[in-house]
Amino acid sequence: MTANTSPTERTYTIILDPDPDGGFVVHVPALPEVCTQGDNEADALANAREAIELAIEERLSAGEAVPADQIPQVRKIKIDIPTAA
């Protein structure tokens, strides 16, 4: 019997943080080693895909498991800012 070599599809949650200088910085909660960026959303997404594929390739070549997606918990907190005197 041969090993199953067909690809398995995974979906990963990414976080697009706006960069104050323009573009986006990308983080992947399930793959903390992945951090990339792009000048716009399309570039950031393309770079994220490439970085995720490379991270998975590295993990597999090191004999590590490919982690499942992790969905971060996002909340908002309202803060009162005192006015200048």
LINDA-V460487 format. One record per pair of residues at least 12 apart in sequence whose ideal C-beta (glycine too) atoms are under 7 Angstrom apart, sorted by the first residue. I is the first residue (numbers start at 1). GAP is how many residues later the second one is. Records with the same first field share a line. If there is no record, write none. Layout:
# LINDA-V460487
I = GAP ; GAP
This chain:
# LINDA-V460487
10 = 59
11 = 58
12 = 16 ; 18 ; 19 ; 40 ; 57
13 = 16 ; 56 ; 57 ; 58 ; 59
14 = 12 ; 13 ; 14 ; 34
15 = 12 ; 14 ; 57
16 = 25 ; 28
19 = 18
22 = 17
23 = 14 ; 15 ; 16 ; 17 ; 21
24 = 13 ; 14 ; 17 ; 20
25 = 12
26 = 18 ; 21 ; 22
28 = 20 ; 24
29 = 41 ; 43
30 = 37 ; 38 ; 39 ; 40
31 = 21 ; 24 ; 36
33 = 22
34 = 17 ; 18 ; 21
36 = 12 ; 15
